[in-house]
Amino acid sequence: MPITRESHTRADAPSEVDRAANTPQPYPSEVAPPTVVDTLPQQASTSPGDGSEVQAKPDIRKPSEVDMDDPNINVVVLPAEKPSFKQQVFGYAQVARGTAMRKPSLKERGENILRGEESMPSKDT
């Protein structure tokens, strides 16, 4: 379809949309004043206070300060630390190997590693 002179002129002439896009727009701070907040920011806290300091509980004591024979005291014993991923892989491998080769000592060693009672041997030994 050939381009006529009229359509060529129409395409080259700037439209109203083009003129509006080229005019500078004011910044939002020039149009609306900034908002002023007079209150302090709220802290996410479920306990009293503003959350700026840690409130220590006075009834938590170290094991050396506690009489273990006192019936009014609840003593919580924490389990051993969970073995690392590498130790878990080694422990499961020992259990599988001990089961397949029918070596109960090897299987028991792997179970001890998984429970955290025994450590994995180092590469030096």
Sequence and secondary structure as in RCSB ss.txt:
>XXXX:A:sequence
MPITRESHTRADAPSEVDRAANTPQPYPSEVAPPTVVDTLPQQASTSPGDGSEVQAKPDIRKPSEVDMDDPNINV
VVLPAEKPSFKQQVFGYAQVARGTAMRKPSLKERGENILRGEESMPSKDT
>XXXX:A:secstr
    HHHHHHHHS  HHHHHHHS    HHHHS      S      SSSS SSS    TT   GGGS TT TT   
         HHHHHHHHHHHHHHHHTT HHHHHHHHHHHHTSS    TT 
